[in-house]
Amino acid sequence: MPQLNPSPWFAILIFSWLIFLTILPQKVLAHSFPNEPTLQSTKKPKTEPWNWPWH
């Protein structure tokens, strides 16, 4: 039964992981975002109570 012979499947596994580990990280790291994040202020915004007429 050819499924029990690990040698061709192991080589395919190793070559596919080599491709994943060499080509894909470069493509992922080269990705640029369309909008750069802006810095947020660390101050809390002043909140005011709501004056809803409940009656």
PDB file of N, CA, C and O in Angstrom:
ATOM      1  N   MET A   1       0.834  -1.183   0.000  1.00  0.00           N
ATOM      2  CA  MET A   1       0.000   0.000   0.000  1.00  0.00           C
ATOM      3  C   MET A   1       0.881   1.250   0.000  1.00  0.00           C
ATOM      4  O   MET A   1       1.723   1.388   0.887  1.00  0.00           O
ATOM      5  N   PRO A   2       0.724   2.149  -0.944  1.00  0.00           N
ATOM      6  CA  PRO A   2       1.615   3.316  -1.013  1.00  0.00           C
ATOM      7  C   PRO A   2       1.390   4.319   0.112  1.00  0.00           C
ATOM      8  O   PRO A   2       2.272   5.133   0.387  1.00  0.00           O
ATOM      9  N   GLN A   3       0.239   4.283   0.767  1.00  0.00           N
ATOM     10  CA  GLN A   3      -0.003   5.250   1.832  1.00  0.00           C
ATOM     11  C   GLN A   3       0.911   5.008   3.032  1.00  0.00           C
ATOM     12  O   GLN A   3       1.158   5.926   3.814  1.00  0.00           O
ATOM     13  N   LEU A   4       1.409   3.796   3.182  1.00  0.00           N
ATOM     14  CA  LEU A   4       2.243   3.493   4.338  1.00  0.00           C
ATOM     15  C   LEU A   4       3.705   3.858   4.127  1.00  0.00           C
ATOM     16  O   LEU A   4       4.489   3.811   5.074  1.00  0.00           O
ATOM     17  N   ASN A   5       4.088   4.219   2.916  1.00  0.00           N
ATOM     18  CA  ASN A   5       5.469   4.616   2.634  1.00  0.00           C
ATOM     19  C   ASN A   5       5.599   6.110   2.932  1.00  0.00           C
ATOM     20  O   ASN A   5       5.068   6.923   2.177  1.00  0.00           O
ATOM     21  N   PRO A   6       6.292   6.498   4.015  1.00  0.00           N
ATOM     22  CA  PRO A   6       6.320   7.907   4.404  1.00  0.00           C
ATOM     23  C   PRO A   6       7.297   8.764   3.605  1.00  0.00           C
ATOM     24  O   PRO A   6       7.267   9.989   3.720  1.00  0.00           O
ATOM     25  N   SER A   7       8.153   8.158   2.807  1.00  0.00           N
ATOM     26  CA  SER A   7       9.208   8.964   2.209  1.00  0.00           C
ATOM     27  C   SER A   7       8.701  10.016   1.228  1.00  0.00           C
ATOM     28  O   SER A   7       9.174  11.147   1.338  1.00  0.00           O
ATOM     29  N   PRO A   8       7.792   9.775   0.281  1.00  0.00           N
ATOM     30  CA  PRO A   8       7.386  10.904  -0.576  1.00  0.00           C
ATOM     31  C   PRO A   8       6.537  11.936   0.169  1.00  0.00           C
ATOM     32  O   PRO A   8       6.631  13.129  -0.120  1.00  0.00           O
ATOM     33  N   TRP A   9       5.712  11.497   1.122  1.00  0.00           N
ATOM     34  CA  TRP A   9       4.849  12.436   1.828  1.00  0.00           C
ATOM     35  C   TRP A   9       5.653  13.289   2.799  1.00  0.00           C
ATOM     36  O   TRP A   9       5.334  14.457   3.023  1.00  0.00           O
ATOM     37  N   PHE A  10       6.687  12.706   3.369  1.00  0.00           N
ATOM     38  CA  PHE A  10       7.542  13.486   4.271  1.00  0.00           C
ATOM     39  C   PHE A  10       8.297  14.561   3.494  1.00  0.00           C
ATOM     40  O   PHE A  10       8.452  15.683   3.975  1.00  0.00           O
ATOM     41  N   ALA A  11       8.766  14.217   2.294  1.00  0.00           N
ATOM     42  CA  ALA A  11       9.466  15.212   1.469  1.00  0.00           C
ATOM     43  C   ALA A  11       8.516  16.332   1.055  1.00  0.00           C
ATOM     44  O   ALA A  11       8.903  17.500   1.050  1.00  0.00           O
ATOM     45  N   ILE A  12       7.284  15.990   0.710  1.00  0.00           N
ATOM     46  CA  ILE A  12       6.302  17.008   0.353  1.00  0.00           C
ATOM     47  C   ILE A  12       6.022  17.910   1.557  1.00  0.00           C
ATOM     48  O   ILE A  12       5.908  19.127   1.412  1.00  0.00           O
ATOM     49  N   LEU A  13       5.914  17.316   2.733  1.00  0.00           N
ATOM     50  CA  LEU A  13       5.687  18.096   3.947  1.00  0.00           C
ATOM     51  C   LEU A  13       6.842  19.061   4.206  1.00  0.00           C
ATOM     52  O   LEU A  13       6.620  20.235   4.501  1.00  0.00           O
ATOM     53  N   ILE A  14       8.061  18.570   4.095  1.00  0.00           N
ATOM     54  CA  ILE A  14       9.234  19.421   4.354  1.00  0.00           C
ATOM     55  C   ILE A  14       9.330  20.548   3.333  1.00  0.00           C
ATOM     56  O   ILE A  14       9.589  21.693   3.704  1.00  0.00           O
ATOM     57  N   PHE A  15       9.125  20.243   2.051  1.00  0.00           N
ATOM     58  CA  PHE A  15       9.216  21.287   1.021  1.00  0.00           C
ATOM     59  C   PHE A  15       8.105  22.315   1.161  1.00  0.00           C
ATOM     60  O   PHE A  15       8.335  23.505   0.947  1.00  0.00           O
ATOM     61  N   SER A  16       6.910  21.875   1.515  1.00  0.00           N
ATOM     62  CA  SER A  16       5.827  22.841   1.683  1.00  0.00           C
ATOM     63  C   SER A  16       6.097  23.751   2.880  1.00  0.00           C
ATOM     64  O   SER A  16       5.817  24.948   2.814  1.00  0.00           O
ATOM     65  N   TRP A  17       6.639  23.204   3.976  1.00  0.00           N
ATOM     66  CA  TRP A  17       6.959  24.050   5.123  1.00  0.00           C
ATOM     67  C   TRP A  17       8.116  24.989   4.817  1.00  0.00           C
ATOM     68  O   TRP A  17       8.144  26.115   5.313  1.00  0.00           O
ATOM     69  N   LEU A  18       9.064  24.545   4.013  1.00  0.00           N
ATOM     70  CA  LEU A  18      10.145  25.453   3.611  1.00  0.00           C
ATOM     71  C   LEU A  18       9.597  26.618   2.801  1.00  0.00           C
ATOM     72  O   LEU A  18      10.036  27.756   2.967  1.00  0.00           O
ATOM     73  N   ILE A  19       8.643  26.338   1.929  1.00  0.00           N
ATOM     74  CA  ILE A  19       8.022  27.416   1.162  1.00  0.00           C
ATOM     75  C   ILE A  19       7.264  28.351   2.091  1.00  0.00           C
ATOM     76  O   ILE A  19       7.366  29.573   1.973  1.00  0.00           O
ATOM     77  N   PHE A  20       6.497  27.768   3.023  1.00  0.00           N
ATOM     78  CA  PHE A  20       5.744  28.603   3.953  1.00  0.00           C
ATOM     79  C   PHE A  20       6.658  29.482   4.802  1.00  0.00           C
ATOM     80  O   PHE A  20       6.332  30.638   5.073  1.00  0.00           O
ATOM     81  N   LEU A  21       7.788  28.943   5.217  1.00  0.00           N
ATOM     82  CA  LEU A  21       8.662  29.683   6.126  1.00  0.00           C
ATOM     83  C   LEU A  21       9.621  30.630   5.417  1.00  0.00           C
ATOM     84  O   LEU A  21      10.235  31.474   6.070  1.00  0.00           O
ATOM     85  N   THR A  22       9.768  30.515   4.097  1.00  0.00           N
ATOM     86  CA  THR A  22      10.681  31.423   3.402  1.00  0.00           C
ATOM     87  C   THR A  22       9.959  32.484   2.590  1.00  0.00           C
ATOM     88  O   THR A  22      10.385  33.638   2.577  1.00  0.00           O
ATOM     89  N   ILE A  23       8.890  32.126   1.922  1.00  0.00           N
ATOM     90  CA  ILE A  23       8.225  33.078   1.024  1.00  0.00           C
ATOM     91  C   ILE A  23       7.121  33.845   1.732  1.00  0.00           C
ATOM     92  O   ILE A  23       7.038  35.066   1.601  1.00  0.00           O
ATOM     93  N   LEU A  24       6.286  33.161   2.467  1.00  0.00           N
ATOM     94  CA  LEU A  24       5.121  33.826   3.044  1.00  0.00           C
ATOM     95  C   LEU A  24       5.451  34.896   4.080  1.00  0.00           C
ATOM     96  O   LEU A  24       4.806  35.944   4.053  1.00  0.00           O
ATOM     97  N   PRO A  25       6.406  34.711   4.993  1.00  0.00           N
ATOM     98  CA  PRO A  25       6.675  35.805   5.944  1.00  0.00           C
ATOM     99  C   PRO A  25       7.118  37.094   5.256  1.00  0.00           C
ATOM    100  O   PRO A  25       6.788  38.184   5.724  1.00  0.00           O
ATOM    101  N   GLN A  26       7.857  36.987   4.158  1.00  0.00           N
ATOM    102  CA  GLN A  26       8.274  38.187   3.444  1.00  0.00           C
ATOM    103  C   GLN A  26       7.071  38.907   2.860  1.00  0.00           C
ATOM    104  O   GLN A  26       7.013  40.136   2.874  1.00  0.00           O
ATOM    105  N   LYS A  27       6.112  38.147   2.347  1.00  0.00           N
ATOM    106  CA  LYS A  27       4.918  38.764   1.783  1.00  0.00           C
ATOM    107  C   LYS A  27       4.045  39.374   2.874  1.00  0.00           C
ATOM    108  O   LYS A  27       3.441  40.428   2.672  1.00  0.00           O
ATOM    109  N   VAL A  28       3.978  38.724   4.012  1.00  0.00           N
ATOM    110  CA  VAL A  28       3.159  39.258   5.102  1.00  0.00           C
ATOM    111  C   VAL A  28       3.799  40.517   5.676  1.00  0.00           C
ATOM    112  O   VAL A  28       3.098  41.486   5.968  1.00  0.00           O
ATOM    113  N   LEU A  29       5.112  40.518   5.841  1.00  0.00           N
ATOM    114  CA  LEU A  29       5.777  41.687   6.396  1.00  0.00           C
ATOM    115  C   LEU A  29       5.819  42.852   5.414  1.00  0.00           C
ATOM    116  O   LEU A  29       5.956  44.000   5.835  1.00  0.00           O
ATOM    117  N   ALA A  30       5.705  42.585   4.125  1.00  0.00           N
ATOM    118  CA  ALA A  30       5.708  43.657   3.134  1.00  0.00           C
ATOM    119  C   ALA A  30       4.340  44.311   2.999  1.00  0.00           C
ATOM    120  O   ALA A  30       4.201  45.319   2.308  1.00  0.00           O
ATOM    121  N   HIS A  31       3.331  43.748   3.653  1.00  0.00           N
ATOM    122  CA  HIS A  31       1.979  44.309   3.564  1.00  0.00           C
ATOM    123  C   HIS A  31       1.934  45.659   4.258  1.00  0.00           C
ATOM    124  O   HIS A  31       2.441  45.813   5.369  1.00  0.00           O
ATOM    125  N   SER A  32       1.328  46.629   3.602  1.00  0.00           N
ATOM    126  CA  SER A  32       1.181  47.946   4.218  1.00  0.00           C
ATOM    127  C   SER A  32      -0.306  48.245   4.393  1.00  0.00           C
ATOM    128  O   SER A  32      -1.134  47.877   3.560  1.00  0.00           O
ATOM    129  N   PHE A  33      -0.615  48.904   5.469  1.00  0.00           N
ATOM    130  CA  PHE A  33      -1.988  49.243   5.768  1.00  0.00           C
ATOM    131  C   PHE A  33      -2.360  50.533   5.040  1.00  0.00           C
ATOM    132  O   PHE A  33      -1.522  51.427   4.927  1.00  0.00           O
ATOM    133  N   PRO A  34      -3.578  50.653   4.550  1.00  0.00           N
ATOM    134  CA  PRO A  34      -3.951  51.884   3.839  1.00  0.00           C
ATOM    135  C   PRO A  34      -4.026  53.097   4.763  1.00  0.00           C
ATOM    136  O   PRO A  34      -3.743  54.215   4.333  1.00  0.00           O
ATOM    137  N   ASN A  35      -4.398  52.897   6.008  1.00  0.00           N
ATOM    138  CA  ASN A  35      -4.494  54.008   6.959  1.00  0.00           C
ATOM    139  C   ASN A  35      -3.577  53.723   8.130  1.00  0.00           C
ATOM    140  O   ASN A  35      -3.745  52.730   8.839  1.00  0.00           O
ATOM    141  N   GLU A  36      -2.624  54.585   8.325  1.00  0.00           N
ATOM    142  CA  GLU A  36      -1.733  54.428   9.469  1.00  0.00           C
ATOM    143  C   GLU A  36      -2.486  54.804  10.744  1.00  0.00           C
ATOM    144  O   GLU A  36      -3.253  55.766  10.739  1.00  0.00           O
ATOM    145  N   PRO A  37      -2.283  54.071  11.827  1.00  0.00           N
ATOM    146  CA  PRO A  37      -3.002  54.402  13.061  1.00  0.00           C
ATOM    147  C   PRO A  37      -2.511  55.723  13.647  1.00  0.00           C
ATOM    148  O   PRO A  37      -1.322  56.039  13.608  1.00  0.00           O
ATOM    149  N   THR A  38      -3.441  56.469  14.179  1.00  0.00           N
ATOM    150  CA  THR A  38      -3.091  57.744  14.806  1.00  0.00           C
ATOM    151  C   THR A  38      -2.976  57.537  16.311  1.00  0.00           C
ATOM    152  O   THR A  38      -3.618  56.657  16.885  1.00  0.00           O
ATOM    153  N   LEU A  39      -2.162  58.348  16.924  1.00  0.00           N
ATOM    154  CA  LEU A  39      -1.970  58.239  18.364  1.00  0.00           C
ATOM    155  C   LEU A  39      -3.177  58.799  19.099  1.00  0.00           C
ATOM    156  O   LEU A  39      -3.679  59.872  18.766  1.00  0.00           O
ATOM    157  N   GLN A  40      -3.628  58.076  20.082  1.00  0.00           N
ATOM    158  CA  GLN A  40      -4.745  58.521  20.894  1.00  0.00           C
ATOM    159  C   GLN A  40      -4.202  59.210  22.144  1.00  0.00           C
ATOM    160  O   GLN A  40      -3.130  58.868  22.644  1.00  0.00           O
ATOM    161  N   SER A  41      -4.954  60.178  22.632  1.00  0.00           N
ATOM    162  CA  SER A  41      -4.523  60.845  23.857  1.00  0.00           C
ATOM    163  C   SER A  41      -4.837  59.938  25.051  1.00  0.00           C
ATOM    164  O   SER A  41      -5.776  59.143  25.016  1.00  0.00           O
ATOM    165  N   THR A  42      -4.041  60.073  26.091  1.00  0.00           N
ATOM    166  CA  THR A  42      -4.235  59.232  27.266  1.00  0.00           C
ATOM    167  C   THR A  42      -5.209  59.857  28.255  1.00  0.00           C
ATOM    168  O   THR A  42      -5.586  59.214  29.234  1.00  0.00           O
ATOM    169  N   LYS A  43      -5.625  61.106  28.017  1.00  0.00           N
ATOM    170  CA  LYS A  43      -6.574  61.747  28.918  1.00  0.00           C
ATOM    171  C   LYS A  43      -7.961  61.173  28.692  1.00  0.00           C
ATOM    172  O   LYS A  43      -8.360  60.883  27.564  1.00  0.00           O
ATOM    173  N   LYS A  44      -8.683  61.016  29.792  1.00  0.00           N
ATOM    174  CA  LYS A  44     -10.054  60.544  29.691  1.00  0.00           C
ATOM    175  C   LYS A  44     -10.952  61.697  29.254  1.00  0.00           C
ATOM    176  O   LYS A  44     -10.791  62.825  29.720  1.00  0.00           O
ATOM    177  N   PRO A  45     -11.884  61.418  28.369  1.00  0.00           N
ATOM    178  CA  PRO A  45     -12.788  62.512  27.990  1.00  0.00           C
ATOM    179  C   PRO A  45     -13.734  62.855  29.135  1.00  0.00           C
ATOM    180  O   PRO A  45     -14.152  61.991  29.906  1.00  0.00           O
ATOM    181  N   LYS A  46     -14.054  64.132  29.221  1.00  0.00           N
ATOM    182  CA  LYS A  46     -14.954  64.576  30.289  1.00  0.00           C
ATOM    183  C   LYS A  46     -16.378  64.173  29.923  1.00  0.00           C
ATOM    184  O   LYS A  46     -16.900  64.559  28.877  1.00  0.00           O
ATOM    185  N   THR A  47     -16.984  63.401  30.791  1.00  0.00           N
ATOM    186  CA  THR A  47     -18.348  62.956  30.551  1.00  0.00           C
ATOM    187  C   THR A  47     -19.303  63.793  31.395  1.00  0.00           C
ATOM    188  O   THR A  47     -18.992  64.178  32.522  1.00  0.00           O
ATOM    189  N   GLU A  48     -20.455  64.058  30.829  1.00  0.00           N
ATOM    190  CA  GLU A  48     -21.462  64.825  31.547  1.00  0.00           C
ATOM    191  C   GLU A  48     -22.726  63.993  31.649  1.00  0.00           C
ATOM    192  O   GLU A  48     -23.011  63.190  30.761  1.00  0.00           O
ATOM    193  N   PRO A  49     -23.488  64.173  32.722  1.00  0.00           N
ATOM    194  CA  PRO A  49     -24.718  63.375  32.857  1.00  0.00           C
ATOM    195  C   PRO A  49     -25.761  63.802  31.840  1.00  0.00           C
ATOM    196  O   PRO A  49     -25.790  64.947  31.389  1.00  0.00           O
ATOM    197  N   TRP A  50     -26.598  62.869  31.499  1.00  0.00           N
ATOM    198  CA  TRP A  50     -27.689  63.160  30.582  1.00  0.00           C
ATOM    199  C   TRP A  50     -28.830  63.807  31.343  1.00  0.00           C
ATOM    200  O   TRP A  50     -29.185  63.368  32.437  1.00  0.00           O
ATOM    201  N   ASN A  51     -29.394  64.837  30.771  1.00  0.00           N
ATOM    202  CA  ASN A  51     -30.528  65.518  31.384  1.00  0.00           C
ATOM    203  C   ASN A  51     -31.799  65.176  30.608  1.00  0.00           C
ATOM    204  O   ASN A  51     -32.386  66.037  29.952  1.00  0.00           O
ATOM    205  N   TRP A  52     -32.202  63.953  30.686  1.00  0.00           N
ATOM    206  CA  TRP A  52     -33.414  63.528  29.993  1.00  0.00           C
ATOM    207  C   TRP A  52     -34.617  63.748  30.892  1.00  0.00           C
ATOM    208  O   TRP A  52     -34.577  63.397  32.071  1.00  0.00           O
ATOM    209  N   PRO A  53     -35.674  64.317  30.363  1.00  0.00           N
ATOM    210  CA  PRO A  53     -36.889  64.467  31.174  1.00  0.00           C
ATOM    211  C   PRO A  53     -37.613  63.130  31.307  1.00  0.00           C
ATOM    212  O   PRO A  53     -38.221  62.656  30.347  1.00  0.00           O
ATOM    213  N   TRP A  54     -37.553  62.538  32.456  1.00  0.00           N
ATOM    214  CA  TRP A  54     -38.171  61.230  32.650  1.00  0.00           C
ATOM    215  C   TRP A  54     -39.641  61.339  33.015  1.00  0.00           C
ATOM    216  O   TRP A  54     -40.367  60.350  32.919  1.00  0.00           O
ATOM    217  N   HIS A  55     -40.100  62.514  33.429  1.00  0.00           N
ATOM    218  CA  HIS A  55     -41.498  62.668  33.847  1.00  0.00           C
ATOM    219  C   HIS A  55     -42.278  63.416  32.803  1.00  0.00           C
ATOM    220  O   HIS A  55     -43.475  63.645  32.973  1.00  0.00           O
TER     221      HIS A  55
END
